[in-house]
C-alpha cells in the first residue's frame, strides 16, 4: 500500500480519535454528573439523549454541506467546535446548562461520520476501502476508550473536569494539523445531493432503519457500562472505567476484523458484507443476555469484552454495507442518513434502559437491548435479500 493511502488513513483516523475522545467523555463521566448534580439513572439517560439529539439534528444538513464543500473544511471546523463544547461541559454550573453544553457538543460531532466516510470512499481505491473504513472506525472506539481512562483515571488524582480540558486542547492541535496536512481527493459538488433519491432506495432505507435499533444498543452500552459495573457489580469507578476501555478495545478489534473480512471474503459485496453485519447483530443479542447475568468484576470484564467486539464492532461493516447501496457522490448525505438512524436509537433507548433499571433491575434493561438487536437482525436479512441498486455504487469493484 502506497504512501498516499497511509497518509489519508492516518490523518482521518487521528481526526476520528480526537473527535471521539471529546464526544465520548460524556459517557465516561456519567457517575460524576450523577454525583455533581444529584441525578437519578433516568436523568443520567436524559444527558446522553440530549447529547445525541444535538448530533441527530445536525447530521443531515452537515452531510449535505460536506457533499457540497468537501470534508477538509467541515472536519477541521468540527473539531474546533468539539473542543469548545468540551470546555463548556466542564464549566457547566447547573444541570440545565450541562444539557445545553452537551447538546452543542453533540451538534458539532455531526461532522464526523459524513466527513470521514467521504474521505475514505473518495480518496481510496476499491479493494482497500473496507479495510480503511475498519481502521478509521477504530478511531471511534479508540477515542472512546481513551476518554474512559482519561476521565475516570485522572479524576482520582485531580478533579473530574481535567479530562475534558485536556481533550479540548488536543482537539485544537489536531484540527490545525489536519487542515494543513490533509490532501484527500474529495472535493465539493456543484449542487446539493438528491435526498429524495436516497429515500427511494429500498435496501438503503432498510439498512438505515436497522441502524435505529443497532444504535440503540451501541450508545446505551457505552452510556451505562461504567454505571452498571459500579452499581450492580460493586466495582470501583476506576475499575469500571477500565471495563469501558476494554469494551472499546475489543470493539476496535471487531471493526478491524470486520473491515478485513469485507475486503477479502468472496462473493457479491452486498451479500457478503450484509452477512458479516448479521453475525455481529445476532451475537450482540446473545451477549446482552450474558451480561445481564454477570455478578463478579472478573466475569463482567470478560462478558463486556466479548459484547464490545460485536456491538461496538459493527459500525465499519454497517457503513461498508451502505457503500454497496449508494453512489459515491452521495456518500456524505447517505452517511448522514444512516448515522441519523443510529443516533436516533440513542434518543429513546438510554432513558428506557435507565427507567427499567430504576423500576425493576438491570437484567430487564439488558434484556431490552437483546430484543432490540433481534429486530435489527430481521431488517439486515431484508437488506441482504433485496435487489441490488441500479448503477455504479461507491464500492465499485
Secondary structure, DSSP 4 states (H G I P E B T S, - for coil): --HHHHHHHHHHHHHHHHHHHHHHHHHHTHHHHHHHHT--HHHHHHHHHHHHHHHHHHHHHHHHHHHHH-HHHHHHHHHHHHHHHHHHHHH--SHHHHHHHHHHHHHHHTHHHHHHHHHHHHHS-TTTHHHHHHHHHHHHHHHHHHHHHHHHHHHTTS-TTHHHHHHHHHHHHHHHHHHHH---S----SS---HHHHHT-HHHHHHHHHHHHHHHHHHHHHHHHHHHIIIII---HHHHHHHHHHHHHHHHHHHHHHHHHHHHS-S-HHHHHHHHHHHHHHHHHHHHHHHTT--SHHHHHHHHHHHHHHHTTSHHHHHHHHHTTS-GGGHHHHHHHHHHHHHHHHHHHHHHHHHHHHHS-HHHHHHHHHHHHHHHHHHHHHHHHSPPPSS--SS--
